[in-house]
């Protein structure tokens, strides 16, 4: 095995031993702990670790990650994760979390060609195109951050109108979907004001969230 991989195993053994010294019984209790109230749908970027950001223990948050935190109606991976979290684990909150400085968002904004991933990033380009007038009205330096937030808002909508959530809300299950953005530069979560517990108010909340994003980045620029 390459030395670089051996280093990972060495670090793992050291971490496990230190964790057990600091918190005796941690791993024994971890075996029994899988009753999360929260689901986190985030970016694959390793700078955005759900548990550390929120201060939650392992087992307290169910996590699905992909490039640029996208939820697509044809993506059975994402939809299966959401269904498992909602129907099996009975989570109460689903957070869609983007992050500033996201490479996927930047690639979509630039129209960069990467390869196979272009087909995935096309979903963010659709968001870019839908809000082209808003983005072009902003200074260039603000556009990536604004698109990051707009992408989160659009993905919240996608979660809300999925068959999983329509069925859950239809049977009266109390689950709320949230849209947040994480600042890699300061470690803080930003609530984008998309907190949805039914489709009844979805259109109004969507319009209000988009307008807040427009006003925010115009003001900050």
ABEGO torsion letter per residue (X at the ends): XBAAAAAAAAAAAAAAAAAAAABBGAAAAAAABBBBABBBBBBABAABBAAAAAGBBBGABBBBBBBGGBBBAABAAAAAAAAAAAAAAGBABBBBBBBBGBAAAAAAAAGBBAEAAAAAAAAAAAAAAAAAAAAAABBAAAAAAAAAAAAAAAAAAAAAABAAAAAAAAAGBBBBBBBBBBBAAAGBBBBAGBBBABAAAAAAAAAAAAAAAAAAAAAAX
